[in-house]
């Protein structure tokens, strides 16, 4: 299955710890997007990356959050010093060309901060 | 900033009834996309509309893009239990990121 892969699927962290979420795009896709979804809410755009470049991070909180998409390996969304409000589902999506194309979503990582 | 509103937030229908969800943007869009998310699942792309007044059909689903490219609708004819889920529209304007509506959660009573 060459779909978008995310791991872990569930992540529990205590307040103050770091959370690392991984996303491997679909084969052949070089564009990666990260979204956050709170219960009963829509998806909120966080960041758009291409290999080794952050294209748009307008939806990323200025502090504690960072994202990368290295030349080799998966894209990483990193949340430092997590707080309870960071608890959410984090979805990664990938697309094959420019941003107008349909996005293929991964299964998501459900982050719970205790 | 750009906003995308969806109504209704929830819809409960008897199996076999029709269902419609509406999407309105505060700004003119270059395209609109629709996604479906099953409970506990992830969003799955359904369709993209680009042209003013465009209508596309996928079996029992009919998608419309308004003439002014600021609104869209998804209509499901004769709902089935497999239609259960949340339907999201997402609007695109120029090079700005996709903006998702909050979705319409559809439940179908057999």
Interface residues (C-beta under 8 A of the other chain):
Chain A: X33 X35 X40 X41 X42 X43 X44 X45 X48 X56 X58 X59 X91 X93 X99 X100 X102 X103 X104 X105 X106 X107 X108
Chain B: X6 X30 X31 X33 X35 X41 X42 X43 X44 X45 X48 X88 X90 X92 X95 X97 X98 X99 X100 X101 X102 X103
